[in-house]
Amino acid sequence: MAGRSALGILVDANDDLDARWEAVGHQLRQAEIEAPTRTSAGTVVEGKPRVGIWLMPDNGSAGELEDFIQELLPEGDPVWPRAQRYIDDIPAAHRKFTAGKILRAQIHAWLATRKEPRKMGTAVGAGDLNATHPLATQFVDWLRRLFG
């Protein structure tokens, strides 16, 4: 960690938020960094380096990046239910993705309908997602506390 002023760790909580937090803490201890206490607004601990941890989707729920993105979809978007139905209507025998990745497929189907189809990571900046949603502002605040 020499030369780094901040270390940001962003991981999916997946099915077990507590287990993921423990795994991150273990990795930090292996690097001789004190494992912090989890906070709902994203964790930032001052030190050398400053360490920030964000568990997708919201630091308090099981889930992943796609759950975070789903929260940022424009309220009442008419395409979102269609993207969900499109994926849901694919017979299981013809799906190339696992049952656990249905939301990911739905998000990508929705993104494909944008004026400029793009990746999840660039959809907020392009105005496709709600950057003023409370979860988005909380995430930006965490980034500012960590890297600002």
N, C-alpha and C positions, 0 to 999 in steps of 0.2 A: 504494500500500500504506500510505499515511499513516494513522495511527490504528489500524491493525490489529496486534495482538500475535502472532497466529498465522494461518498460511495452510495449510489442509489441502487436499491434492490427492488425490483418489481417482478412479482411472481404470481401465478394463479393459485388461489386457495384450493382449487379443485373440490373434492368431496369432503375434505376435513380441514377446516380452517386452523384448528389447534395443532394438528399434526404438521401442517405446513409451517406454522410459526415456529414450532420446535425444531424443525429441520433447518430453517434459516438461522435460528439461534445457534444450533450446533455448528454450522459452517462458519459463523462469525467467531465462535469460541476457538475453532480450529485455526483461524487466522489471528488469534490473540486479540480479538475485539470483543469487548463486553457486550453481551446480548441485552438489548433494551426491553422495556415493557411495551407491549402492543397498545396502540391508541386507535380510536375509531377514525380520527382525522388523518391517518397516515403518521407513521412514527419517524421522528427525526431526533437524533441524539448528538449533541455537540461533542466534539473530540477531534482527534487527529488520526484518521480523517473523521469528518462529520458523516454519520451513517443515517440513511433514510430507508425505510421499508414500507412498501405498499403491497398489500395482498389483494389481488383482483378477486371480486369486482369492487368491493367497498370497505375492506378491512374488517368487516363484521359478518360476512356471509360466505358460505361455500360458493364456489363458482369460478369463473375465468374471465378473460378479456371480453369474450362475446357477451357475457351478462352485463358488463360495464357498457359496452357499445349499445346494447339493446335499450338500456336506460336513457341513452342520449338520442335515440330516434325521435324525430319530430312528433309531437303529440298529434294523434289523429291522422298520421300519414296513411293515405289510401293504398299505397303500394305494399306496406309491411304485411297486412293480412294475406295479400296475394303471394308474396314471397314465401310466407310460411306455408300456405296451401300447396304451392308448387313443390316444395321440398317434401311436405307430408304426403303428397300424392304419388311420390315415386315408390313403387313396390319395393319392399325390403330386399327382395332377391336381386334387384337392379341397382341398389345403392352401393356406391364405392366408399362410403364413409360409415363409421360405426354409429350405433344408436346414441352414444354419448356425444357425438359431434353434430347432432341435428341443428342445434342453434347456430353453430358456426356456418353450416351450409345455408341456413336461412339468412343470416347476416350477409353472406357473400352474394346470395341471390338478390337481396335488396340493394346492395352496393352496385351490382351489375346494371341496375336500372337508372342510375344517376346520369346526369348530363355528361359527366366525364367519369366513367367507371374507374374506381381506384381502390387501393388497399385501405384497410381499417385505419391504419395509422395516419393517413393523410385526409381522411374524410371530415374531421373536425375543422381543420384549417381551410378546407374547401367550402365550408358552410353546409355540408350535407347533414351534419349532426348538430344537436343543440349544445353549443358551447356555454350557454348560460344556465344549463341545468345545474341544480345544487351539487350533484356528484362531480360534474365537470369542474365546477369552481373549486370544490374541495381538493380535487386532484391537482389543479393548477397551483393552489395555495401550498400544497405539499411540495411540489417541485420548486416553488419560490423559496420556501423555508429551507429546503435542502441545498439548492444550488445558487440561491440569490445572495 
